[in-house]
């Protein structure tokens, strides 16, 4: 594996093709997450509150499908 930082403010990672593609995809997904959230000012507590609101709303809208 080779990791290089380019002059264009990028990081290039070269990985052997023998590496499991599922693991590589998880790594790529995590890298996308880091890139997407790098400028975020949100705190984990804010995300937790939002997730709780979404879950409560979903359950209210779908409760009848599960409880009969």
Secondary structure, DSSP 8 states (H G I E B T S, - for coil): -EEEE-TTS-EEEE--TTS-HHHHHHHHHHHHHHHHHTT----HHHHHHHHHHHHHHHHHHHHHHH--
